Amino acid sequence: MSRSASDLLDIDAGIADLDGWVLVEVGGRDRERFLASQLTSDVVGLATGDSQLSALLDRSGRLQGFFYVRRRADALDLLVPEGAAAPCVDELDSRVIADDVTFRTVDVPAMRLILGPAASAAAAAFDGESVMPIQGWGTRGVVTWSDEPLDVPRIEPAELEARRVLGGPPSWGVEARPGQLINETALIDSAVSFDKGCYLGQETVAKIASHRGAVRGPVLLELDGAAEEAEARVGSRFGVGERARAGGVLSAARWDGRSWLYASLHRELRLPGRRLSCRFADGGELEGVVHAFPLLAVPSPEEIAERLTVAASTAFSGERTDRALELADRAIAICPTFADAYESKGVILGRLERYEEAIATMHRLLEVDPTAKMAHTNLSLYYNKLGDIEAAERHLALATRAEFAAAGSAGGGDAAGTREAELEADRARREAMFSRVLEIDPDDALAQFGLGELELERGRPAEAVEHLERAVAADPAHSAALLALGRAFEGVGDGDRARRTYERGIDSAAKRGDLATAQKIQERLNGLAAR
């Protein structure tokens, strides 16, 4: 298995042939009600276009087959392992009495499996009828039976099989067998809903699950030995300590340089982290550590979005801006409520000086998370860049208020109970906020202006001059910064530079229509003249 291939499926997509599966269409007006009474999953709660793993049992809770179920507007589809397709259809058909339900095996082109966060986008050009979302192999993806060409990197067969062994779905006849109790398989966790209505075999399934569980169940053994030893033990039974029939090896895989066995193990030994010495009939032994199945769990949409957002930031740091925006958009598409993705995208757009898009993204962030303090900070920056001083100042005030409220709700505040301490705490929060902005852009005019204002409030005009000069250098027409810089020059006793700065500020404010600032500057000039 290639590590780079695994990384590819973390943020992009890969494609592989999906052999050995059959598509069965379930029609008729009673199809949903009928399948809900027969299958282990919640068919009724399935949204149109979505799919879920499910199973068909007999009265004693033993497997007749398993499959992915997809809801369409006018039918339900079953994606069934080839060996289980005919028996499942025959069994289901035999249970139809007075219901209007039909079963039809659909002849489709060769199936392909696309895995990874970009899978849906890769298949977006296909007819939706030929695309089924799917979970397994340690990730999310789609199955398609369209024969349209796709420019997607190939997943090597060895990696695909390792992902299946370590993450599911089970192989029919290997990790899940006809007549086997479903509680003895990984399907008990991935294909069974314990909240839905009755189905055939439910009583047995619930009884076993609510007691000690199945006598034997699936685990993964991380081996000390080489891959060749693991492969040679597939199909063999082994003992552990005094228990001669402790378990059996069902399949093997190589992952990240380590050898793994998928084993059915006695419940008294199924303790994650426990080290076992597996003794085989030919006298051979393998040492290994027990891990719960699956090792490769399907990540949640939030986990995928977080991974993509980090990748977007890394891409942007490497000056791959198009790639960064692509990854941020992908994160938002996968998890539309993931706030960090909007913030990341908005910051990237702002750095690219695409301020209107950045503003729209930050407003979307506020819809997702109204408490997002940095959204207001960035909106203040971007509105300022567009010359909308009123909006910039409004969002700066909202950012300050949000910082103050957040600190208050966390138990911060005035320990001594004095107003000055409370004000200084607020200044410190604002300072931290502006400093975070400057970590992104050291020459950001609004952040430098904010720090300069803070130094003036603290009575440190010399320190204020440094920040305000940088603000004016970044934005020579920033009239509010020119007003503050003039005040700073006054504070250090440099009246001539203060006067020249004020005169420049009045011209700038008048050109921008900022009459309120122009009036304040004129008052400062009048005061200088009087002195």
C-alpha positions as CSV (number, residue, x, y, z in Angstrom):
1,M,0.0,0.0,0.0
2,S,1.3,3.4,-0.9
3,R,1.1,6.0,1.9
4,S,0.7,8.8,-0.7
5,A,-2.3,6.9,-2.1
6,S,-3.9,6.9,1.4
7,D,-3.2,10.7,1.7
8,L,-5.0,11.1,-1.7
9,L,-8.2,9.6,-0.3
10,D,-8.0,11.9,2.7
11,I,-8.5,15.1,0.6
12,D,-9.1,14.0,-3.0
13,A,-10.4,10.9,-4.7
14,G,-9.3,7.6,-6.2
15,I,-11.1,5.1,-8.5
16,A,-11.1,1.3,-8.7
17,D,-13.1,-1.3,-10.4
18,L,-15.9,-2.8,-8.2
19,D,-16.3,-6.4,-9.3
20,G,-18.6,-9.0,-7.8
21,W,-21.7,-6.8,-7.0
22,V,-25.2,-6.9,-8.5
23,L,-27.8,-4.2,-8.7
24,V,-31.4,-5.2,-7.9
25,E,-34.3,-2.8,-8.3
26,V,-37.3,-3.1,-5.9
27,G,-40.5,-1.6,-7.3
28,G,-44.2,-1.6,-6.5
29,R,-46.3,0.7,-4.3
30,D,-45.7,-1.3,-1.2
31,R,-41.9,-1.6,-1.6
32,E,-40.9,0.7,1.3
33,R,-43.3,-0.8,3.8
34,F,-42.4,-4.3,2.8
35,L,-38.6,-3.8,3.0
36,A,-39.0,-2.0,6.3
37,S,-40.6,-5.1,7.8
38,Q,-37.8,-7.4,6.4
39,L,-34.5,-5.5,6.7
40,T,-32.3,-4.7,9.6
41,S,-31.8,-1.0,8.8
42,D,-34.2,2.0,8.9
43,V,-35.4,2.1,5.3
44,V,-38.2,4.6,6.1
45,G,-35.8,7.2,7.5
46,L,-33.6,7.0,4.4
47,A,-33.6,10.3,2.4
48,T,-34.0,10.2,-1.4
49,G,-30.6,9.7,-3.1
50,D,-29.0,8.3,0.1
51,S,-28.0,4.8,0.8
52,Q,-27.3,2.6,3.9
53,L,-25.9,-0.8,4.7
54,S,-28.6,-3.4,5.6
55,A,-29.1,-7.1,6.0
56,L,-31.7,-9.9,5.5
57,L,-32.1,-12.4,8.3
58,D,-34.1,-15.5,9.0
59,R,-36.2,-15.9,12.1
60,S,-33.2,-16.9,14.2
61,G,-31.2,-13.9,13.3
62,R,-29.0,-15.7,10.8
63,L,-27.7,-14.0,7.7
64,Q,-29.4,-14.6,4.3
65,G,-27.5,-11.7,2.8
66,F,-26.4,-8.1,3.1
67,F,-26.4,-5.1,0.7
68,Y,-26.5,-1.4,0.3
69,V,-30.0,0.1,0.0
70,R,-30.5,3.3,-2.0
71,R,-33.8,5.3,-2.1
72,R,-34.9,6.8,-5.4
73,A,-38.0,8.8,-6.1
74,D,-39.8,5.8,-7.6
75,A,-37.9,2.7,-6.5
76,L,-35.4,1.3,-4.0
77,D,-32.1,-0.2,-5.2
78,L,-30.1,-3.0,-3.6
79,L,-26.4,-3.3,-4.3
80,V,-25.8,-6.9,-3.4
81,P,-22.6,-9.1,-3.3
82,E,-22.9,-11.4,-6.3
83,G,-23.0,-14.6,-4.3
84,A,-25.9,-13.3,-2.2
85,A,-28.0,-11.7,-5.0
86,A,-30.1,-14.6,-6.2
87,P,-30.7,-16.1,-2.7
88,C,-31.7,-12.7,-1.3
89,V,-34.1,-12.0,-4.2
90,D,-35.6,-15.5,-3.9
91,E,-36.0,-15.1,-0.1
92,L,-37.6,-11.7,-0.3
93,D,-39.9,-12.7,-3.1
94,S,-41.0,-15.7,-1.1
95,R,-42.1,-13.4,1.8
96,V,-44.3,-11.3,-0.4
97,I,-47.9,-12.3,0.2
98,A,-50.4,-9.6,-0.6
99,D,-48.1,-6.6,-1.1
100,D,-47.4,-4.9,-4.4
101,V,-43.6,-5.5,-4.6
102,T,-41.4,-6.4,-7.6
103,F,-37.7,-7.4,-7.9
104,R,-35.6,-6.9,-11.0
105,T,-31.9,-7.6,-11.5
106,V,-30.6,-4.6,-13.5
107,D,-28.1,-5.1,-16.3
108,V,-25.6,-2.2,-15.9
109,P,-22.1,-1.4,-17.2
110,A,-19.1,-2.4,-15.2
111,M,-19.3,-0.8,-11.7
112,R,-16.6,1.5,-10.5
113,L,-15.9,2.7,-6.9
114,I,-14.8,6.3,-6.3
115,L,-13.6,7.0,-2.8
116,G,-12.6,10.2,-1.1
117,P,-13.9,13.7,-0.4
118,A,-13.9,14.6,-4.1
119,A,-15.9,11.5,-5.2
120,S,-19.2,13.2,-5.5
121,A,-17.7,16.0,-7.5
122,A,-16.0,13.6,-9.8
123,A,-19.3,11.8,-10.5
124,A,-21.4,15.0,-10.7
125,A,-21.5,14.9,-14.5
126,F,-23.2,11.5,-14.5
127,D,-26.9,10.7,-14.5
128,G,-27.9,10.6,-10.8
129,E,-29.6,7.3,-11.4
130,S,-26.2,5.7,-12.1
131,V,-24.5,7.0,-8.9
132,M,-25.0,5.6,-5.4
133,P,-23.4,7.2,-2.4
134,I,-21.6,4.6,-0.3
135,Q,-19.6,4.2,3.0
136,G,-16.8,1.7,3.6
137,W,-13.2,1.1,2.9
138,G,-12.4,3.6,5.6
139,T,-14.0,6.6,3.9
140,R,-17.0,7.9,1.9
141,G,-17.6,7.7,-1.8
142,V,-19.8,6.6,-4.6
143,V,-20.4,3.6,-6.8
144,T,-21.2,4.4,-10.4
145,W,-22.1,2.1,-13.3
146,S,-21.7,4.8,-15.9
147,D,-19.1,4.0,-18.5
148,E,-18.1,7.7,-19.0
149,P,-14.4,8.2,-18.7
150,L,-13.1,9.8,-15.5
151,D,-9.8,11.6,-14.9
152,V,-9.3,10.2,-11.3
153,P,-6.2,8.4,-10.0
154,R,-6.4,4.7,-9.7
155,I,-6.5,2.9,-6.4
156,E,-4.3,-0.1,-6.5
157,P,-6.1,-3.4,-5.9
158,A,-3.9,-4.2,-2.9
159,E,-4.8,-1.0,-1.1
160,L,-8.5,-1.4,-1.9
161,E,-8.5,-4.8,-0.4
162,A,-6.5,-3.7,2.7
163,R,-9.0,-0.9,3.2
164,R,-11.9,-3.3,2.9
165,V,-10.4,-5.8,5.4
166,L,-9.6,-3.1,7.9
167,G,-12.8,-1.0,7.4
168,G,-15.5,-3.1,5.7
169,P,-17.7,-4.0,4.0
170,P,-17.3,-7.7,4.7
171,S,-16.7,-10.1,1.9
172,W,-19.7,-12.5,1.5
173,G,-18.7,-16.0,2.3
174,V,-15.6,-14.8,4.2
175,E,-16.2,-12.3,7.0
176,A,-20.0,-12.7,6.6
177,R,-21.3,-16.1,5.7
178,P,-24.8,-17.4,4.9
179,G,-26.5,-18.9,8.0
180,Q,-24.1,-17.0,10.4
181,L,-25.5,-15.0,13.3
182,I,-25.3,-11.4,12.4
183,N,-24.1,-10.7,15.9
184,E,-21.0,-12.6,15.1
185,T,-20.1,-10.2,12.2
186,A,-19.2,-6.5,11.9
187,L,-22.6,-6.0,10.3
188,I,-24.1,-5.9,13.8
189,D,-22.6,-2.3,14.1
190,S,-22.9,-1.1,10.5
191,A,-26.1,-2.6,9.2
192,V,-28.5,-2.9,12.2
193,S,-30.8,-0.2,13.6
194,F,-31.9,-1.0,17.2
195,D,-34.4,1.9,17.0
196,K,-36.6,0.9,14.0
197,G,-39.7,-1.3,14.0
198,C,-39.8,-5.1,13.9
199,Y,-38.1,-7.2,11.3
200,L,-37.6,-11.0,11.0
201,G,-34.9,-12.2,13.4
202,Q,-35.0,-9.0,15.5
203,E,-35.8,-10.7,18.8
204,T,-32.7,-12.9,18.6
205,V,-30.5,-10.1,17.5
206,A,-31.7,-7.9,20.4
207,K,-31.4,-10.7,23.0
208,I,-27.8,-11.5,22.1
209,A,-26.8,-7.8,21.9
210,S,-28.3,-7.0,25.3
211,H,-26.6,-9.8,27.1
212,R,-22.9,-10.6,26.7
213,G,-22.8,-10.3,22.9
214,A,-22.0,-13.1,20.5
215,V,-19.6,-15.9,21.7
216,R,-17.3,-15.0,18.8
217,G,-17.0,-11.7,17.0
218,P,-14.6,-9.8,14.7
219,V,-11.4,-8.2,15.8
220,L,-8.2,-7.1,14.1
221,L,-4.9,-8.5,15.3
222,E,-1.8,-6.3,14.7
223,L,1.0,-8.8,14.3
224,D,4.7,-8.7,15.1
225,G,5.4,-11.1,12.3
226,A,5.9,-10.6,8.5
227,A,3.2,-10.3,5.9
228,E,3.9,-13.7,4.5
229,E,3.1,-15.3,7.8
230,A,-0.2,-13.5,8.1
231,E,-1.3,-14.5,4.6
232,A,-0.4,-18.1,5.2
233,R,-2.7,-18.3,8.2
234,V,-5.9,-17.2,6.5
235,G,-8.5,-19.9,6.9
236,S,-6.8,-21.4,10.0
237,R,-8.1,-21.8,13.5
238,F,-5.9,-21.0,16.5
239,G,-5.8,-21.4,20.3
240,V,-4.8,-19.0,23.0
241,G,-3.5,-20.2,26.3
242,E,-5.7,-22.9,27.7
243,R,-8.5,-22.1,25.2
244,A,-7.9,-24.5,22.3
245,R,-10.6,-23.0,20.0
246,A,-10.1,-19.3,20.7
247,G,-10.7,-18.1,17.1
248,G,-10.1,-18.3,13.4
249,V,-8.3,-16.2,10.8
250,L,-10.7,-14.9,8.1
251,S,-8.5,-12.5,6.1
252,A,-5.2,-10.6,6.2
253,A,-4.0,-7.2,5.2
254,R,-0.9,-5.0,5.1
255,W,-1.3,-1.4,6.2
256,D,1.2,1.3,7.0
257,G,4.0,-1.2,7.1
258,R,2.3,-3.5,9.5
259,S,0.6,-6.9,9.1
260,W,-3.0,-7.4,10.3
261,L,-5.3,-10.4,10.7
262,Y,-9.1,-10.1,10.6
263,A,-10.1,-12.8,13.1
264,S,-13.2,-14.2,14.7
265,L,-12.3,-14.3,18.4
266,H,-13.9,-15.6,21.6
267,R,-15.6,-12.8,23.6
268,E,-13.4,-13.4,26.7
269,L,-10.3,-12.5,24.5
270,R,-11.8,-9.5,22.6
271,L,-10.2,-6.8,24.8
272,P,-8.5,-4.0,22.7
273,G,-4.9,-3.7,23.7
274,R,-4.6,-7.3,24.9
275,R,-1.5,-9.1,23.6
276,L,-2.2,-12.7,22.3
277,S,0.0,-15.6,21.4
278,C,-2.0,-17.4,18.7
279,R,-1.1,-21.1,18.5
280,F,-1.9,-23.0,15.3
281,A,-2.4,-26.7,14.7
282,D,0.9,-27.1,12.9
283,G,2.8,-25.8,16.0
284,G,3.4,-22.3,14.6
285,E,2.6,-19.2,16.6
286,L,1.9,-15.5,15.9
287,E,2.1,-12.7,18.4
288,G,-0.3,-9.8,18.1
289,V,-2.3,-7.1,19.8
290,V,-6.1,-7.0,19.7
291,H,-7.8,-4.0,18.0
292,A,-11.5,-3.3,17.7
293,F,-12.9,-3.4,14.2
294,P,-12.9,-1.2,12.2
295,L,-9.4,0.2,12.2
296,L,-10.3,2.4,9.3
297,A,-13.5,4.0,10.5
298,V,-15.6,6.1,8.2
299,P,-15.0,9.8,9.2
300,S,-17.9,12.1,9.9
301,P,-18.5,15.0,7.5
302,E,-17.1,17.3,10.2
303,E,-13.9,15.3,10.4
304,I,-13.5,15.4,6.6
305,A,-14.2,19.1,6.5
306,E,-11.6,19.8,9.2
307,R,-9.0,17.7,7.3
308,L,-9.8,19.6,4.1
309,T,-9.6,23.0,5.8
310,V,-6.2,22.2,7.2
311,A,-5.1,21.1,3.7
312,A,-6.5,24.4,2.2
313,S,-4.4,26.4,4.7
314,T,-1.3,24.4,3.8
315,A,-1.9,24.9,0.1
316,F,-2.3,28.6,0.6
317,S,0.9,28.8,2.6
318,G,2.6,27.2,-0.4
319,E,1.1,29.9,-2.7
320,R,-1.3,27.4,-4.4
321,T,-4.3,29.6,-4.1
322,D,-6.6,27.9,-6.6
323,R,-6.0,24.6,-4.8
324,A,-6.6,26.2,-1.5
325,L,-10.0,27.6,-2.6
326,E,-10.9,24.3,-4.2
327,L,-10.3,22.5,-0.9
328,A,-12.1,25.0,1.2
329,D,-15.1,24.8,-1.2
330,R,-15.0,21.0,-0.9
331,A,-15.0,21.2,2.9
332,I,-18.1,23.5,2.7
333,A,-19.9,21.1,0.3
334,I,-19.3,18.1,2.5
335,C,-20.2,19.9,5.7
336,P,-22.1,23.1,5.1
337,T,-22.2,23.9,8.9
338,F,-18.4,23.7,9.4
339,A,-17.5,27.3,10.4
340,D,-13.7,27.0,10.1
341,A,-14.0,26.3,6.4
342,Y,-15.9,29.6,5.8
343,E,-13.3,31.5,7.8
344,S,-10.4,29.9,5.9
345,K,-12.0,30.6,2.6
346,G,-12.8,34.2,3.5
347,V,-9.3,34.9,4.7
348,I,-7.8,33.4,1.5
349,L,-10.1,35.5,-0.6
350,G,-9.2,38.6,1.4
351,R,-5.5,38.0,0.9
352,L,-6.2,37.7,-2.8
353,E,-7.9,41.1,-2.6
354,R,-11.2,39.6,-3.7
355,Y,-12.9,41.6,-1.0
356,E,-16.5,41.3,-2.2
357,E,-16.3,37.5,-2.3
358,A,-14.5,37.5,1.0
359,I,-17.3,39.6,2.6
360,A,-20.0,37.3,1.2
361,T,-18.1,34.3,2.7
362,M,-17.8,36.0,6.1
363,H,-21.5,36.8,6.2
364,R,-22.1,33.1,5.4
365,L,-19.9,32.3,8.3
366,L,-22.0,34.4,10.6
367,E,-25.1,32.6,9.4
368,V,-23.5,29.3,10.4
369,D,-22.0,30.6,13.6
370,P,-23.4,33.9,14.8
371,T,-20.7,34.0,17.6
372,A,-17.8,33.9,15.2
373,K,-15.7,36.8,16.5
374,M,-13.1,36.7,13.6
375,A,-15.9,37.1,11.1
376,H,-16.6,40.6,12.3
377,T,-12.8,41.4,12.5
378,N,-12.3,40.3,8.9
379,L,-15.5,42.0,7.7
380,S,-14.1,45.2,9.3
381,L,-10.9,44.7,7.4
382,Y,-12.5,44.0,4.0
383,Y,-15.1,46.8,4.2
384,N,-12.3,49.2,5.0
385,K,-10.4,48.0,1.9
386,L,-13.5,48.8,-0.2
387,G,-13.8,52.3,1.4
388,D,-17.0,51.5,3.3
389,I,-15.8,53.1,6.6
390,E,-19.2,53.0,8.2
391,A,-19.5,49.2,7.7
392,A,-15.9,48.7,8.8
393,E,-16.3,50.5,12.0
394,R,-19.7,48.8,12.7
395,H,-18.1,45.4,12.4
396,L,-15.0,46.4,14.4
397,A,-17.4,47.4,17.2
398,L,-19.2,44.1,16.9
399,A,-15.9,42.2,17.0
400,T,-14.9,44.1,20.2
401,R,-18.3,43.4,21.7
402,A,-18.1,39.7,20.8
403,E,-14.6,39.4,22.4
404,F,-15.9,41.1,25.5
405,A,-19.0,38.9,25.7
406,A,-17.0,35.7,25.1
407,A,-14.5,36.6,27.9
408,G,-17.4,37.5,30.2
409,S,-19.2,34.2,29.6
410,A,-16.0,32.3,30.3
411,G,-15.7,33.9,33.7
412,G,-13.4,36.8,32.8
413,G,-13.8,40.3,34.0
414,D,-12.7,42.7,36.6
415,A,-11.0,40.9,39.5
416,A,-10.6,44.1,41.5
417,G,-14.0,45.5,40.6
418,T,-12.6,48.7,39.2
419,R,-13.6,50.2,35.9
420,E,-10.0,50.8,34.8
421,A,-9.1,47.1,35.2
422,E,-12.2,46.2,33.1
423,L,-11.2,48.7,30.4
424,E,-7.6,47.3,30.3
425,A,-8.9,43.8,30.0
426,D,-11.0,44.9,27.0
427,R,-7.9,46.5,25.5
428,A,-5.9,43.3,25.9
429,R,-8.6,41.4,24.1
430,R,-8.7,43.8,21.3
431,E,-4.9,43.8,21.1
432,A,-4.9,40.0,20.8
433,M,-7.5,40.2,18.1
434,F,-5.6,42.7,16.0
435,S,-2.3,40.8,16.5
436,R,-4.0,37.7,15.1
437,V,-4.9,39.7,12.0
438,L,-1.3,40.9,11.7
439,E,-0.1,37.3,11.8
440,I,-2.0,36.9,8.5
441,D,-1.0,40.2,7.0
442,P,1.7,42.3,8.9
443,D,0.8,45.4,6.9
444,D,-2.9,45.3,7.3
445,A,-4.0,49.0,7.7
446,L,-7.0,48.5,9.9
447,A,-5.2,46.2,12.4
448,Q,-2.2,48.6,12.6
449,F,-4.7,51.5,13.1
450,G,-6.5,49.5,15.9
451,L,-3.2,48.9,17.7
452,G,-2.3,52.6,17.4
453,E,-5.6,53.6,18.9
454,L,-5.0,51.2,21.8
455,E,-1.7,52.8,22.5
456,L,-3.3,56.2,22.5
457,E,-5.9,55.0,25.0
458,R,-3.1,53.7,27.2
459,G,-1.3,57.1,27.0
460,R,1.7,55.8,25.0
461,P,1.8,58.1,22.0
462,A,5.3,57.2,20.9
463,E,4.3,53.5,20.5
464,A,1.1,54.7,18.8
465,V,3.1,56.6,16.2
466,E,4.9,53.4,15.0
467,H,1.6,51.5,14.4
468,L,-0.2,54.5,12.9
469,E,2.6,55.3,10.4
470,R,2.4,51.7,9.2
471,A,-1.3,52.0,8.8
472,V,-1.0,55.2,6.8
473,A,1.8,53.7,4.7
474,A,-0.5,50.7,3.8
475,D,-3.5,52.9,3.2
476,P,-2.5,56.6,2.5
477,A,-6.2,57.6,2.3
478,H,-7.2,56.2,5.7
479,S,-8.5,59.4,7.2
480,A,-9.3,57.9,10.6
481,A,-5.7,56.7,10.9
482,L,-4.4,60.2,9.9
483,L,-6.5,61.7,12.6
484,A,-5.1,59.3,15.2
485,L,-1.5,59.8,13.9
486,G,-1.9,63.6,14.3
487,R,-3.0,63.0,17.9
488,A,0.0,60.8,18.5
489,F,2.4,63.5,17.1
490,E,0.7,66.0,19.4
491,G,1.3,63.5,22.3
492,V,5.1,63.4,21.7
493,G,5.2,67.2,21.3
494,D,5.7,67.4,17.5
495,G,3.2,70.0,16.6
496,D,4.5,70.6,13.1
497,R,4.1,67.0,12.1
498,A,0.7,66.9,13.7
499,R,-0.4,69.9,11.7
500,R,0.8,68.5,8.4
501,T,-0.8,65.1,9.2
502,Y,-4.1,66.8,10.0
503,E,-4.0,68.8,6.8
504,R,-3.5,65.6,4.8
505,G,-6.2,63.9,6.7
506,I,-8.8,66.7,6.0
507,D,-8.1,66.3,2.2
508,S,-8.5,62.5,2.4
509,A,-11.6,62.6,4.5
510,A,-13.2,65.2,2.2
511,K,-12.4,63.1,-0.9
512,R,-14.0,60.0,0.7
513,G,-17.0,61.9,1.9
514,D,-16.1,61.1,5.5
515,L,-17.4,64.4,6.8
516,A,-17.5,63.3,10.5
517,T,-13.8,62.6,10.5
518,A,-13.0,65.8,8.6
519,Q,-14.9,67.8,11.3
520,K,-12.9,66.1,14.1
521,I,-9.6,66.8,12.3
522,Q,-10.6,70.4,11.8
523,E,-11.2,70.7,15.5
524,R,-7.7,69.4,16.3
525,L,-6.2,71.8,13.8
526,N,-8.1,74.7,15.4
527,G,-6.8,73.6,18.8
528,L,-3.2,73.6,17.5
529,A,-3.6,77.0,16.0
530,A,-4.9,78.4,19.3
531,R,-1.9,76.9,21.2
